Amino acid sequence: MKTGRKGLTQAEVERMWEVRALGLSDAGVARRLGLPVKGVSRYLAMCGGIRPRRVRCRAAGCLSLAEREEISRGIARRDSARAIGRLLGRSHTTISREIARSGGRQRYRAHFADEEAWERTRRPKPLKLERCGVLRELVVSLLECDHSPEQIAGHLARTYPDNEQMRVSHETIYRALFVQSRGTLRRELTHHLRSRRGRRLPRGASESGHGRGQIKDKVMISERPAEVADRAVPGHWEGDLLMGTRTSAIATLVERQTRYVQLVALPDGFKAEPVRRALVASVQTLPEQLRRSLTWDQGLEMAQHKQFTIDTGVQIYFCDPQSPWQRGSNENTNGLLRQYFPKRRSLKDITQAQLDEVAALLNGRPRKTLGFMTPAETLAEVLDQADPDR
């Protein structure tokens, strides 16, 4: 049976969503199922990356077409509703209501009665944003101010605590943006999202393109000392790669207590060897009291972590898979850096001097989490406390 969606069968569509839930890209899904990549991408774009509701099916207790044909024959024989009911094992009131709903004994036809019953089972439920124009316009205006759906939902809940009609969940906003078949919100509004993404990615999908794999002798974040988690001691860092095009990246380091940023150029690429050399050179410029630990995700660029620890004395702890919140400060910083290094831009020719300029801008921004001090001021204060004679 065709779904009407670019030639994919219903079975292929169901299997596609199952495979996509593993975190595979469009190309990965297509390879796994033996389908054209363009067809998979086209279908997922149409759905906004959100799985549609499952195909409607008839409830088990409803009259079937075969039963309606028996009702039609019973009417032709002039049987009573009770007699037809006994024949079908149904209540006579069910038979009576079925006949009355479908034009009475004179006009009852099994085929038309079955089609009408199928239409009556539809439960069209427009989204709240479709029903409430005032709410929709408010959401649009906030999106145009670059507010995220989560920020909009929180703002509305705080502003209209007693008016359920003026509140909406962030998931509803995302669905209205991504599922364009609904036509509730214009697709152009997705450009105001921080990611500028036009559809939902599968859980665990990697936008960066650099692989994940088995790293030997990892020390997991669960073994990290408590002093790292509570940010009480300086010198514990979070790190990751900020990806440009497929062949380019820069390394980002954020000190957990002060949010101080160091950016590291990777002119030789982001395989394990050049990443280790670049990070060692960067970390060795830090004062001794700022070299304690580094928390990283499970990217293969950190495969030489043991040699890095030997070279710098800095222990590396690895996050759990698909747990970016375990490097929350670094994730936030990488988001801020997209202002200077947009996605799909090559970072290969970015010099260390340029990165130092951007890092200085970030380190000079007042941060709410620091009581509106800057990371540079906070770091200087921390170093002064550690070394009064400095």
N, C-alpha and C positions, 0 to 999 in steps of 0.2 A: 504494500500500500504506500503510495507516495504522500508526502506531507505537504507538497506544494511549495516547499522551501528549497529552491534551487536543485531539485532532483534528488534530495536525500530521502531515504526511506525512514519510516518511524523507528525501525530497529536501529538504523545507523545513527539517528539523532540521539536515541537513548544511550547507546554505547559511547557516543561522543562525549556526553556529559559525564559519564562514569570515568572515562579516561582522563578528561580534563581536570577532574577533581584530584588527580594525582599531581597536579602542578605543571603539566606539560604545556609547552608553547603550542601555537596553532600548527606549526610544522611538525612538532612531535606527535600531536594528536593525529594529523593526517598520515604520518608514516605508520603509526601503530594500527590504524584502521584501513590503510590502503586506499585513502581518499585523496582527491586533489586538494592542495593547500589553499588555493583560491576559494574553492567551494566551502571549506571549513571556516576560513576567515570571514567570508561574506555572510555566512549564516550566523556566526558569533557576533559580528558587528551589528547585524539586524536585531539580534536579541539583546544587545548591550552587554553581552557577557553574563547575562542573568538567565538562569534556566526557566523557561516558560512553565506555566502550570501544566500538569500532566493531562493527557488526552481525556476528554469527558467520556464516561462510560455509564451505562444504565445501572441503576441501583437494583440490587438483588430482589427486592420486594415489589418492583414495578411490574405491571402487565407487559408481557412480551407481544411481539407481532403475531406469533402463532396463537396466543390466547385471544387476541383481538379478532383473529380470523374465526376462531371457534364461537366468539360472541356474535359475530356477524351471521354465522350459520344458524346459531340458536334463534336469532331474531327472525331469520327467514323461515324457520320451522314454527315460529310463534311460541317459542318456549318462554316461560317466565324467567325473571331475574334469579329466582331461587333455583330453578332447574339448571340454568346455565352455571350458576355458582357451584352447585353440587358436582356438575360435570368437570369443572376446572379446579375444584378444591378451594374456591374463593368464597368470601362472604358475599351474600346477595346485595348488600349495600355497596360493595365495591363495584359490582356489575351495574347496578342502577346508576351510580354516579358516573361511571364510564360512559354509559349510553347517553345520559342527559348532557354531559359535557360536549359530546360530539354530534349534536344535532337531533337527538332522539331516535326512536326506532325507524322513522321514515327516511332519515338522511344518514344513518350510521354506515360508514365504510371503514373497514379495518386499516387500510393503508393510510388514509388521511388522518384517522384517529391516532395512529402511531406517530405520524410526523408532528401533529399538534402537541402530543404529549412530550415528545423530545424537545420541542421548542419551549414548552412551559417549564422544563427543568433548568433552563438557563437562569443564572442568578447574576445579571450584570451588576457589578458593584464599582462604580466609578471611584477613582482615588479622591481623597479629601481635597487635594489640590485642584481637581476638576470640578468638584461641587462648590467650593468656596473661592470665589473670585478675589475677595479681599485678601485672603490668606495667600493665594497664588501670587498676587502682585507684590505683597510684602516679601515673600521668599525670593522672587525675581530681583527686587531691588537690593536685597542683602547679598545675593549671589554676585550681582554686578559690583558690589563693594568688596568683592574678593573674600567674603566670609565663607568658611567651609560649611557643608551640610550639618556637621555635628555642632558647630558654633551657632548656626541658625536655630537648630532644634533646642539647644540649651537656652538661647536668648528668648525664644518664644515661650518656653516653659516658665522662665523667670518673670517675663513681662505679663503673661496672661495665665496666672496660676489657676484662676477659677473659670476660664473660658476654654473648654475642650475644643471648640470649633476653630480656635486660633492657635492650636498647637499641632505639630506634625513631627514625626520621627525622621532622623537623618536617613534611614533606609528608604522611606517613601520618597524623599527628595532625590536620592541617588537613582531609584527606579524610574522616576519621572524624567530624569536627565538621560539615562542610558537606554531605556526602552522607548525608542522613538515612535514605535507603532502606536503608542498611547497619545503622542502629540501633546502632552501636558506642558512641558517646558521645552524651550528651543534648544537645539543641539549646540548652538553658539555659546550657550551659557557654560558649557563644560570647559571653555577656555579660561574661566575664572577659577576653576579648581586648581589647587597648587600643582597637582600632577598633570593637568591638562589632558587627562585620559578620557577617551570617548566611550570606553566600555570597561566592565569589571574584569580584572585578571583573576585567574584561579588561585586559590589559597596555595601558598608555597611557590608561586611562579617567580622566577628570577628575571628582573628587567635588565640586569646588568650584562648577562650573557656569560659571565665567568663562572666556571663550573664549581660544583661541590663534590667532594669525594672523601675518601678515608685518609685522614692525617694520622700518622703514627705517633704513639706516646703522647696523646693530648692530655692536658690537665684541664678538667672541666670547671666551669664556673661554680659548681656546687662545692668545690674545694677551695674557693677563694676566701681569704680571711675576712672576718666580720668588719674589720676596719675599712675595707674597700667599700662595702655596701653602704655604710653610714656616712661616707665622705668626710670622716673626721680627720683623716691624715692626708696631706698632699702627696703627690707623686704617683698616683694611680690613674692610668690613662685608659681611654677607649679609642679603638681605631677601626678603620675600614677603608675600602677603596671607593672613591667617587668616580663613576664610570663616565667616559665620553663616548666616542664611537667604539666599535668592537676592539680596536687595536690600541686604545689609549685610556689612561686613568691617572689619577693622582691619589696619594695616600693622605688621609686626614687623621689627626690625633687630637683628642680633647681631654684635658685634665679634669677629672671628675669633681674635685672640690671647687676649683676656681673657674671652670669652663674655658680655660685658656686654650687657644687653638694653635697647632702647628700643622702646616701643609707641606707635603713632601712631593717634589717632582719625580716622575718616573719616566725619564726619556728613553730608557731601554726596555720599556714594556712592563707588564705586571705579572710575569712568572715569578716563581719562588725566589730564584737567585737575585735578580735585580731588585725585587722588593726588599729582601733582607738587607742587601748592601745599602740601599737608600735609607731605610729606617734606622739602621745602625748609625749611619753618619748623622742623621737628624737627632737621635736620642743622645748621642755622645756630646752634643752641644749643651745639654741640660745640666744644671747643678746636680750634685750627687743626691741631695734630698728629694729631688723630683724624679728619681729613677727607681720606682718600686715595682710596678706591675703594669701590664697592658692586657686589656680584654678585647678579644677579636671574634669575628664570626668564623664559620668553618670553611672559609674559602681556601682553595688550594694554593693561593699566593703565600700562605703562611706555613707551607709544608716544611720550611727550614727553621721552624720556631726554636728548636733545641740549640742550633748554632747561634741564633739571635740572642738567646739567653746567655750563652757562654760569652759572646762578644760584649754584651751590655750589662749583664747582671740583672736584667729586667725579666721577671717571670711572666709568661703569657698564659692567660686563661681563655678557654674557648666557650662561647655561648652554646646553648642548646640549639638544635636545628630549628629554623623558622621562628626564632625568638628575638626579633630586633629590639624589643623593649628592654632587653638585658644590656643594651648599649644605648640607652635612651638619649643621653647627652650627645653622643656621636651622631645618632640618627637625626636629631634636631638640627645639629650643626650642618650636616650634609644637605638638609632641606634649605637652610639659609644660603648655603654656597651656590645653589642653583640660580640665584639671582645673578651671580657672576659667571657661572659655568653652566649654561643651559644644557639640557639633554640633547643628544645627537649632535654634539659639537666635538670636534677633535681636540683632545688635550695634549697631544703629542709634542706640540711646539711651545707649550706653556713653560716659561723659565722659572727657576727657583726664585728669582728676584720678583717676578710678577706674583707668585704665590705668597711671598712674604708681604707684599703690599696688601693683598686681599686679607691675609691673616691679621695684619695690623688694623685693618678696618673693623673686622669682627671683634678683635680684642679691645677695640676702643668704643664699642657699643655698650651703653648702659643695659644691664640685664635685670629684669624684675626679680628673678630668683636670687640675685646677689644684692637685693636691696637697692637696685639701680646704680650700683657701682659697676665699673667695667671689669672684664676679666683681667686686663693688664693691671689695674689698680689693686684688685683682689690678690693677684699673684705677688705683686710687690709687697703687699702687707703681710702675706704669709711668709715670704722669704725674710722680711725684716724681723718677724717674730721668732723665726728659726735661728737667725744670725743677727743679733742686735748690733754687732760691730760692722755689719755690712755697709 
